Amino acid sequence: MPTANATVAVSAPGKVLLAGGYLVLDRSYTGLVLGLSARINVVAAEIHTAQGVQLNEIVVDSPQFQDAQWRYGYHLAPEKGGIKVTQLQVGPTITTNPFVETTLSYALTYIDAVVSRRHSHSVIKSSRLIILADNDYYSHSHADKPSAAGRFASFPVTLKGANKTGLGSSAALVTSLTASLLTHYLPSSLFDLSSKQGKQTLHNLAQAAHCAAQGKVGSGFDVAAAVYGSCTYRRFSPEILTALPEPGAPGFSEKLLAVVDGEKWDVEVQDDGVSVPPGLVLRMCDVDCGSQTVSMVKQVLSWRGQDEQHSTALWNDLQSKNEELAATLKAGALDQLPARLGQVRELIRQMGQESGVPIEPDTQTALLDGISSIDGVYGGVVPGAGGYDALALLMRDDAQTQSRVEDFLATWSREKDAKVKLLGVKGEMEGVRRESLDVYAGWL
């Protein structure tokens, strides 16, 4: 096992919520989440300074993008307020990155609190973090084609100017960043990413940081997939996180430690509840037009509150169909898959029509119906909250089927004046993991 402050590399997968969009917000229901081969990678290394020089700085680089460096100072806040992180200005302008900044505050506070229980001195020395995202996290228009092939391309745009494909990059980032910091700073006796306890610690801490960064307590399925990989997921009670004060506020350190290590989380993650049979693959189709998920969720929940009896009956029916879909996948009953996917889609469209929310818009219906008629394609869904985002397809894992799908999408794009393409990303079972530094040759 590595010692603390070793150079470490960690990756966490993106996700697709194949079934359970909207339902996953409610603890009465579950979501069927598949991990993806597209990963967010973080390399954590110590910054070596000249003898006698002390530096309290964390440098975060995202070298695939232009102007993507963030520098942070950090200090121990009074009254057990934890580690307060402050962004330092680099150049004439300052660009914030709330997911990185919040994760640093939460992870460093937890690390300091854990070590302080055993030692009087802090282990937090200056470090450099390098973030590398697999290419499929971003749509590539003709104007911003990445400059090189390979797993990590350079993009001629800033991070803010990149068009995300909706694969769950923020949760994968927070998870891999948190895991790399824990592994870098803590000895394996206090944190072991490969252990059950290590994953539980990571899950709880990453959920807390991710919710704080996005300003609300979400369902958490995306963080769960980043940690555990493909799973069926029942959310935790939001009250677990709502009482946490701001980083730096009195008592933040103690309360964060209590939430991560002491609080009884009622989350249910069954990573043995999902499997994709051999010869079948999940593929994503990029429609290059992201959706406003937040406003769609608000509208669906408003509809749910207006006619609770009817909407509950519909959700119960949808939960049942989602469970049948998961069971069909696990059993490998491929002949039943088109019907199962069709039943889920039918209820999703009904919910969309009744709530006035384009969960499966007409254009997506036409596209899905067309793709589903291709030999070797079992069907697909508009995953997650739906809208004009990526499609999730279940198809035979062979070159001939892929070629037929790509030809269909090329024709569709030309005739409809749309940008639709098959992404390279595939469904994957594994969650967060350590990586060899060799993977990142040329970037470190």
C-alpha positions, 0 to 999 in steps of 0.5 A: 500500500502507498504511503501518505503524500504519494503521487496517486491517480484515481478515475470515476465513471460517468453514468446514465440513469436508464430507468427511474428518471424523476422517481429516483428523487423519492425514497419510495422508488429506485433508479436503474443506473449504469456506469460508463466507460467515460471517466474523469481522472485526477492525479494528485501529487505533492508540490516540492519546494526549496528547503525552508520554504513553506507553501500553503497552496493547492494548484488544480489544472485541467490541461485539456482546456484553455485558461484552465488553472485554479490556485487556492490558498488554505488555512485552518478556520477557528472554532473547528471551522475546518479547512477554509479554501480561498481562490487566488487570482491568476492573471487579470481575471478570476474564473471560479470553479465551485465544484473544485473549490467546494470539494477541496474544502470538504475533503481537506476538512475531513482529512484534517479532522481524521488526522487530528484525532490521532496527531497534533499536526496537520498532514496537508501539504501543498499539492497539485491536482491534474484533471483529465476527462475522457473525450466523450464528456464533451460534444465536438462541433466542427468549430471546436474539434479536439486537436489530437486523437486519443483518450484525452484530447486538447480542446481549443476552448475554455472549460466554460465554452465546452458543450457537455454531453450529459454523462454526469461529469460533475459527480464523477469529478467530485468523486475522483477529486475526493478519492484522489485527495483521501488517497494522497493525504491519508495512509492506507490504515485510515483510507483504502479505496479498494475496501468496503469501508473506504468506498462508504467513506468516499460515497458519504463525503462526495455526496456532501461535497456534490450537494453543497457545490450544486446548492441543493440536496439532489437524489445522489444517484450520479455520485453513487454510480461514480463510486460503485458503478452500475447499480440499483439506487434508492436515495438517502433522506435529504435531512442527513445533509441539510444541517451542515454549516458552510465550510469555515463556519464554527463547528463545520469540521465536527459536523462533517466528520459526524455526517461522513463517519457517524451518521446512519445513511439510509441510502441503498446501493445494490451493485449486484442488482444490475448486469448486462448480458454478454453480447449486449452493450449500452451505447450513448447517442449525442444529440448535441443540445443539452436540456434545462434539467432543473426547470423540468424537474420543478415542473414534474414535481409541481404536477405530482403535487397537484394530483397526488393520487393519480401521479402516484399510481402512474409512478408505481406502474412505472417503478414496476416496469423499471424493475421488470426491465432490470430483471430482464437485463439480469436474466439475459432475456434479450427477446423480451427487451424491446417490449420492456423498453417500450413499456417504460417509454410509454409511461414516460411519454404519458408522464410528459404529456400530463405534466407538460414537460418534454421528457421524451419530445416528439423529435426524440420519439421519432429518432428512437423509433427509427434507431430501434427498427435497425437490425441488432438494436433492442431499443433505447430511452431518453435517460434521466430527466429526459429532454433534448440530451443524449439517448441511451441505446441497448444493442448487439455488441458487434461492428456490423450493428454499430455500422448500421446505427452510424449510417442511420444517424449520418442520414438522419443528421443530413436530412433533419439538419441535426447533429446526432452521432454515436458516442464512443462511450459504452456501459461499464460495471466498475466504479471508482478505481486507482489507475496507473500513472502510465495512463497519463503519459504526456500530461503530467 
